[in-house]
Amino acid sequence: MSVAIFRRLALAGHPGLVVLMALAFVLVTILGARPAGAVVLEGVGHASIINGDVDAAREKAREAALRDLALQYEASVSTRDTMENGVITHSRMELAASAQARQVRIVDEQRSGNLLRVTVRADVSAQQSSCQASDALHLRKRVAIAGFPILRPDQARVGQIGDAGENLPQQIQARLRSRGNLQILSASTSSLFGDAINAPTVQLNNNQLTNVLRLAREMGAQFVVTGVIRDLGIADPAAWNTSLWAGFKRGIGATDRSRRFAVDLMVFDGFSGSPVYQERFSATGDWDAEPGSSVGFGSAGFQKTAYGQAVAGIVDRMASAVDEALACQPFMTRIARVDGRTVTLDSGATAGLRPGDELHLYRSARHWTTLDGTPELTDAGLTVTLNNVHPDFSSGRMSQDGREVNIQRDDLAIVW
């Protein structure tokens, strides 16, 4: 059954029918599920060719075709209805797919005007996840998003996008907040690297980044996300001078308007300073704004450019990367206070903790010869069961007195 059918029915004002058809679709999916092994499927995707950039359109069409493959292999439908006086006033349907594709190849490509149609063939199988059974999956880890220094600030003059170092992390924050899987803390004005060229290799012993640890401690964050904007350069700087000749060449399309965007994304553990994830993202797009028409990274004028749209795609990928990198990480929170058998934690209901939750207790210590090193965690062999949960803190009982087992403030409680 086509997703487009659901969409048309919802727009036509038939939410009840959408619900029934969605349920039928789920039953068909369950009863007619494909085997766990890979199957060969073909998917079709379309994309518009903008400013003659066929390669960019091909990549977008390929991504659309892969989404089509995933929906063919396995899909789930969920609906949410709002009722007033027994009448459905709003109906929302969500469709999700879980599949992975290998040996992807384009088997057909057709162009009609500015529309590109791509057909791909791939071996598709169920997406495997190593943490589906993790108790930490339902908990929201605290993540601080710090600033992204610009390696070459002079490259930001065209378009006056020197605010990219603060605006980019703000855009990542907005996307992560909308996903709702993490607790996002804003630190976009904080720069963690004095030497952006070598970041993140400017470290003390034991792979520790003192600025990361300081920020994580101040904000109560389990993870710190930061990065470096490596490249904002334009391909032909002469094309953007203010001469009449340059303006004439731009007007007739005789200049190379392409602009590069490259950024390193880094995720650090806030308790040890160790890197959890690192990747470089890059894109190229036409800077098709006239001088003065786009001021500021992420401004309305910026977003209208082909370059701004390419950057928006990168930001989406970066937010997804952070979400995926932290999904399988354990949930960790500091112990704020120990009073006999009562343990108070720095996290509460906003993190997803509930009365009855059980957390494992670990002692945190540094050896006297490496006081600046990464703390060593030792399993105390105890758990705390929560009985009081407040928005930002919680408390519970353990089986022994804290003084007997040397559990104290700044030790950790962990859900694996």
C-alpha positions in Angstrom: 0.0 0.0 0.0 1.5 3.4 -1.0 2.4 6.0 1.6 1.0 8.5 -0.9 -2.5 7.0 -0.4 -2.2 7.7 3.4 -1.1 11.2 2.7 -4.0 12.0 0.3 -6.6 10.5 2.6 -5.3 12.6 5.5 -5.3 15.8 3.5 -8.8 15.0 2.3 -10.1 15.0 5.8 -10.6 11.2 6.4 -8.5 10.6 9.6 -10.6 7.6 10.7 -10.1 5.9 7.4 -6.4 6.6 7.6 -6.3 4.9 11.0 -8.0 1.8 9.7 -5.9 1.5 6.6 -2.7 2.1 8.7 -3.7 -0.8 11.0 -4.4 -3.0 7.9 -1.0 -2.1 6.6 0.7 -3.1 9.8 -1.0 -6.5 9.7 0.1 -7.0 6.2 3.6 -6.1 7.1 3.7 -8.5 10.0 2.0 -11.4 8.3 3.9 -10.9 5.1 7.3 -10.0 6.6 10.3 -10.9 4.5 12.9 -13.3 5.8 15.8 -12.0 7.9 18.3 -12.6 5.0 19.0 -10.0 2.4 16.8 -9.7 -0.7 17.4 -7.9 -4.0 15.1 -4.9 -4.5 14.8 -2.0 -6.8 13.8 1.5 -5.7 13.0 4.7 -7.6 13.8 8.2 -6.6 13.3 11.7 -8.2 15.1 15.0 -7.7 15.1 18.4 -9.4 18.2 19.7 -11.2 19.0 23.1 -9.7 21.4 25.4 -11.6 22.4 22.6 -13.9 24.0 20.6 -11.1 23.2 17.1 -12.3 25.6 15.4 -9.8 23.8 16.9 -6.8 20.4 16.0 -8.2 21.6 12.4 -8.9 22.8 12.1 -5.2 19.4 13.3 -4.0 17.5 11.0 -6.3 19.7 8.1 -5.2 18.9 8.9 -1.5 15.2 9.0 -2.4 15.5 5.7 -4.1 17.2 4.1 -1.1 14.3 5.4 1.1 11.9 3.7 -1.3 13.9 0.4 -0.9 13.7 0.6 2.9 9.9 1.2 2.8 9.5 -1.8 0.5 11.5 -4.1 2.8 9.9 -3.2 6.1 7.8 -0.4 7.4 5.9 0.4 10.5 3.0 2.9 10.9 1.9 4.7 14.0 -1.0 7.1 14.3 -2.0 9.7 16.9 -5.5 11.1 17.0 -6.9 14.1 18.9 -10.6 13.9 19.9 -13.0 16.5 21.1 -16.5 15.6 22.1 -16.1 12.2 20.5 -15.0 13.7 17.2 -11.5 13.3 15.7 -10.2 16.8 15.1 -6.6 16.0 14.2 -4.9 12.8 13.0 -1.2 12.4 12.6 0.5 9.4 11.0 4.2 8.5 11.2 5.8 5.9 9.0 9.2 4.5 9.8 11.5 1.9 8.1 14.4 -0.1 9.4 16.7 -1.6 6.7 20.2 -1.5 5.5 21.3 -1.7 1.9 24.5 -3.2 0.4 25.9 -3.4 -3.1 23.9 -0.3 -4.2 24.1 0.4 -7.9 22.2 2.7 -10.2 20.6 0.6 -13.0 18.7 3.3 -14.8 18.7 7.0 -15.1 16.3 9.2 -17.0 16.1 12.9 -17.4 13.0 14.9 -18.3 13.7 18.6 -18.4 14.9 19.5 -14.9 13.6 16.3 -13.3 16.0 13.4 -12.8 14.6 9.8 -12.3 17.0 7.2 -10.8 16.5 3.5 -10.3 18.8 1.7 -7.9 19.2 -2.0 -7.1 20.6 -3.3 -3.8 20.8 -6.2 -1.4 18.5 -5.2 1.5 18.4 -6.7 4.9 17.1 -5.8 8.4 19.1 -3.1 10.1 21.0 -4.6 13.0 21.4 -2.7 16.3 23.6 -3.9 19.1 21.8 -1.9 21.8 18.1 -2.6 21.2 17.9 -4.4 24.6 19.8 -1.7 26.5 18.1 -0.3 29.5 19.7 3.1 28.8 17.7 3.5 25.5 14.8 5.2 27.2 17.0 7.7 29.1 17.9 11.1 27.8 21.6 11.8 28.2 22.8 15.4 28.8 24.8 16.8 25.9 26.4 20.2 25.8 26.9 21.7 22.3 29.9 24.1 22.2 31.1 26.5 19.6 32.7 25.6 16.3 35.7 27.9 15.7 36.4 28.9 12.1 39.9 27.9 10.9 40.2 30.7 8.4 38.0 33.7 9.4 38.9 35.6 6.3 36.9 33.1 4.2 33.7 34.3 6.0 33.9 37.8 4.5 31.8 37.0 1.5 28.3 37.0 2.8 29.4 38.1 6.2 29.0 34.7 7.7 31.6 35.1 10.5 28.9 34.1 12.9 29.0 30.5 11.6 31.0 29.4 14.7 28.0 30.2 17.0 25.1 29.7 14.5 26.1 26.2 13.3 26.0 24.7 16.8 22.7 26.4 17.4 21.3 24.8 14.3 22.5 21.4 15.5 20.9 22.1 18.9 17.6 22.9 17.3 17.5 19.7 15.3 18.5 17.5 18.2 15.9 19.1 20.4 13.2 18.4 17.8 14.2 14.7 17.9 13.8 14.5 21.7 16.3 11.7 22.3 18.8 13.9 24.3 18.8 16.7 26.8 20.5 19.5 24.9 22.5 22.2 26.8 23.6 25.3 24.9 27.3 26.4 25.0 27.7 27.8 21.5 29.7 30.8 22.7 32.3 28.6 24.3 35.3 27.7 22.2 37.2 24.6 23.5 40.2 24.8 21.1 42.9 27.5 21.4 44.6 25.8 18.4 41.9 25.0 15.8 44.4 23.7 13.3 45.4 20.8 15.4 42.1 20.2 17.2 41.4 17.8 18.8 45.0 16.7 19.1 46.0 19.4 21.6 45.7 17.2 24.7 47.3 16.5 28.0 48.3 13.0 29.1 45.8 10.2 28.9 43.9 11.8 26.1 42.3 14.4 28.4 41.0 17.7 27.1 40.8 20.0 30.1 38.4 22.4 28.5 36.0 19.6 27.7 36.1 18.3 31.3 35.6 21.9 32.7 32.6 22.6 30.4 31.0 19.2 31.1 31.4 19.7 34.9 30.0 23.3 34.8 26.9 22.2 32.8 26.4 18.8 34.2 26.8 17.2 30.8 27.6 13.6 30.1 28.9 14.4 26.6 30.3 17.5 24.9 29.8 18.1 21.1 32.1 20.6 19.3 34.0 20.9 16.1 36.0 23.1 13.7 34.8 24.7 10.6 37.7 23.9 8.2 36.6 25.5 5.0 34.2 28.3 3.9 36.1 29.2 0.8 34.8 30.3 -2.6 36.2 28.8 -5.8 36.8 32.1 -7.5 37.4 35.0 -5.2 37.7 37.4 -8.1 34.2 36.7 -9.1 32.9 38.6 -6.0 34.7 41.9 -6.3 32.6 45.0 -6.8 33.8 46.0 -10.3 31.4 46.4 -13.1 33.2 43.7 -15.1 32.8 41.2 -12.3 29.1 42.1 -11.9 28.6 41.7 -15.7 30.3 38.2 -15.6 28.1 37.1 -12.7 25.0 38.3 -14.5 25.7 36.2 -17.6 26.9 33.1 -15.6 30.5 33.4 -16.7 31.9 32.9 -13.2 32.4 30.0 -10.9 30.1 30.7 -8.0 30.7 27.4 -6.1 31.6 27.6 -2.4 33.0 24.9 -0.1 31.8 23.9 3.3 33.9 21.5 5.4 33.5 20.9 9.2 34.9 18.4 11.7 32.4 17.1 14.2 33.6 15.7 17.5 31.8 14.2 20.5 33.7 13.8 23.8 32.9 11.9 27.0 32.3 14.6 29.6 33.7 12.4 32.5 37.0 11.4 30.9 37.6 13.8 28.0 38.0 10.8 25.7 36.7 11.1 22.1 33.6 9.1 21.4 33.0 10.1 17.8 34.7 12.1 15.1 33.9 12.7 11.4 34.4 15.3 8.7 31.4 16.5 6.7 31.7 18.5 3.5 29.6 19.9 0.7 29.7 22.3 -2.2 27.0 24.6 -3.5 26.6 27.7 -5.6 26.9 31.0 -3.7 24.2 32.6 -5.9 23.5 35.6 -3.6 24.4 39.1 -4.8 26.8 41.1 -2.6 24.9 42.3 0.4 21.8 40.2 -0.1 22.9 37.5 2.3 24.2 38.6 5.7 24.8 36.0 8.4 25.2 32.2 8.5 21.7 30.8 8.5 20.0 34.1 7.7 17.0 34.1 5.3 19.1 35.2 2.4 21.7 32.5 3.2 19.1 29.8 3.3 17.8 30.8 -0.1 21.2 30.1 -1.8 22.1 26.8 -3.2 25.0 26.8 -0.8 22.8 27.4 2.1 20.6 24.5 1.2 23.7 22.3 0.8 24.8 23.4 4.3 21.4 22.6 5.7 21.7 19.1 4.4 25.0 18.7 6.2 23.6 20.0 9.5 20.8 17.4 9.2 23.5 14.7 8.8 25.5 16.0 11.7 22.5 15.9 14.0 21.7 12.4 12.9 25.4 11.4 13.5 25.3 12.7 17.1 22.0 10.9 17.8 23.3 7.6 16.4 26.7 7.9 18.1 25.2 8.3 21.6 22.3 5.9 21.2 24.2 2.9 22.4 26.2 4.7 25.1 25.4 4.0 28.7 23.5 6.6 30.8 25.8 8.1 33.5 25.1 10.7 36.1 27.1 12.0 39.1 26.2 11.3 42.7 25.4 14.6 44.4 25.1 13.5 48.0 25.3 10.4 50.1 23.5 10.2 53.5 23.7 6.8 55.1 21.9 4.5 52.6 20.3 7.4 50.7 21.9 8.4 47.5 21.0 11.6 45.6 21.7 11.8 41.9 22.2 14.8 39.6 19.6 13.6 37.1 15.8 13.2 37.4 12.6 13.1 35.5 13.8 15.3 32.6 16.3 12.5 31.9 13.6 9.9 31.8 14.3 8.5 35.3 11.3 7.0 37.2 10.6 5.6 40.7 11.7 2.0 40.8 14.6 2.5 38.3 17.8 0.7 39.3 21.3 2.2 38.7 24.7 0.6 39.3 27.1 2.5 41.5 30.8 3.0 40.5 33.6 4.6 42.5 35.5 7.3 40.6 39.2 7.8 41.5 42.5 9.1 40.1 45.9 7.7 41.0 48.0 10.2 43.0 50.7 10.1 40.3 48.2 11.1 37.6 45.8 13.5 39.2 45.1 15.2 35.9 44.5 11.8 34.2 41.3 10.1 33.2 39.4 8.9 36.3 39.3 5.1 36.9 35.9 3.6 37.6 35.5 0.7 40.0 32.3 -1.3 40.3 31.1 -1.0 43.8 28.9 -4.1 43.5 25.9 -2.1 44.6 22.8 -0.6 43.1 20.5 2.3 44.0 16.7 1.9 43.5 15.0 5.3 43.1 12.0 6.2 45.2 11.9 10.0 44.8 12.3 11.6 41.3 12.2 15.3 40.8 12.7 17.2 37.5 16.5 17.7 37.9 17.5 15.3 40.6 16.4 12.0 42.2 17.2 9.9 45.2 17.0 6.3 46.3 18.2 3.6 48.7 21.1 1.2 48.5 21.5 -1.9 50.5 24.5 -0.7 52.6 25.6 2.5 54.3 27.7 4.7 52.0 30.4 4.9 54.6 30.9 1.2 54.6 31.4 0.9 50.9 33.1 4.3 50.4 30.4 5.6 48.0 30.6 9.4 48.0 29.9 12.6 46.1 31.2 12.7 42.5 31.1 8.9 42.2 28.8 7.7 39.3 25.5 5.9 38.8 25.2 4.1 35.5 22.5 2.4 33.5 23.9 0.1 30.8 
